[in-house]
Amino acid sequence: MEKWLSESLSKCLDCVVTKEMMATILAIKSDEEFDNYFGNLLSEDNEEHRLFLHNCRHMLLSGKQPRSDVKKKSPPTFNSPPVQKASSGAAKKQNKHVNLYSGDGKIVGNSVLLKGRRSCDCQASEHQLINNCLGCGRIVCEQEGSGPCLYCDEPVYTAEEEQQMAKVAASNRASTKGQTKAQKKQQQQQQQKASAKSNKDLQQALAQRDRLLEYDRNSEKRTTVIDDELDYFQENSVWLTDAEREKFEQLKSEMHEMKHGSRLKRKIKVDFAGRNLPEEPPVTTEYEQLVLRQLAAASKAASTGQSQGLTGHSSLGLAPNLDVAKPPVFKASKELKNMPAPIISDGLERIYNRVQDKELLEMQDMRQCLSMHQPWASLLVAGIKKHEGRVWYSEHRGRLWIASTSKEPHAEVIAQLEQFYRELYKDENIKFPTHYPTSSLLGCVNVESCLPQEEYRELYPEGESDSPYVFVCSRPEQLPVLLPVQGEPKIYELPLKTHNAACKTLLRARANKG
């Protein structure tokens, strides 16, 4: 009831109802007291006032709603002169209420302060002065309050508030003064680091630019593989005749069979007297000299009937150890050097990258794939097996996809390999793959180099491979989703759709890890 009285009376009077007024209203017990108090306060001509008077009289005098007994009453806080005494009938109870309006309907007292900030045109004549607005010059009184001006939004505060704000700002400046020095020092250090890093990056970029320009200027091919067999057998040369090419291919296949043939055909000499097992190379020096003589004879027979001798692809280029007269050396003059090079139109393709950048070649994914038997394929992709041996050499570097063949692995082979790698790494807690799928694309590795067995033993004395050529692999990555693939011999290209699916699966797996 008290809440309803306070809210309804505030709406009717358009002002705040104080506790003293509520105590006086709740103390009314007769119709005479009710009429004397609300007679000058509200008007019955107003529909809202009349409805409030009816409901309030019914609630206060009917006794149906509980009323709080107010024992202590403090005097009202209104700047008003002493209220004149009412009629003789209410003289005994005049100290229980204070009238806000006089008999003629005017407000009793000097001023009424409404709740909140409201526009007031009293020019600080009825309310206390706050300050003058420096934006529009308006005199702001207590009713409008401190804060932004109601007309120009310029801040207006009292003198005491301005002094307090100045003190707070001074204390903030004093506290942040020490922090600014440390921040400036930290910013200078960061700028120095950034400038040093930018200078370093600039030097690296300039060095890379100069190197690429030098390669382009000289047109040097930096990825030529030097192989002794290719020095002897250049069967792909366009200057060879059909007889020379057949002879070279025959000699090359024979030497390759001797070097990398089956171990069952190898002959071993055992010295029982000295109890020694001498190691002999598969290709002896005598055999190499014999091959060179055969090459020289084939080249000489092919050049019979020609006007000039053995030049161009000469016997000296085939066999540098033979005693053959050196061909004449032609030195170009300055005029010939300045002449443009003739355009060769022999129908042969000569496509190679003029800028031979190893890092660029390793970044390219040429869809190259290698099929392996299980469990070696899964161990290589898992990073347990790091070296893969082959009897043939490959110039491939960079990403190499690994696929498994259709042959099912045996449990005994798997157990032997797992025990071998435990002893090799001297770690009993190696996590091996739980299953070894077949006919699937398992993942990819990065081929660092392809080393012959001699160089491989020098770099890796305890290496795991005994093959003639060893692929040194790093950065293994497994595919979370296996893709079916049909393998081929040696290194082959993956189908385009399979390669695209594998790349997307690999990128999704990296994103989930990161």
QUIURTA-V627334 format. One record per helix or strand of 3 or more residues. SS is the DSSP state (2 for helix, 1 for strand). FROM is the first residue (numbers start at 1). LEN is the number of residues. If there is no record, write none. Layout:
BEGIN
[[SS	FROM	LEN] [SS	FROM	LEN]]
END
This chain:
BEGIN
[[2	2	12] [2	19	8] [2	31	9] [2	47	15] [2	88	3] [2	94	3] [1	129	4] [1	139	3] [2	159	60] [2	228	5] [2	242	19] [2	263	3] [2	285	18] [2	315	4] [2	334	5] [2	358	6] [1	368	5] [2	376	6] [1	387	4] [1	398	7] [2	411	15] [1	440	13] [2	453	7] [1	469	16] [1	491	3] [2	496	18]]
END
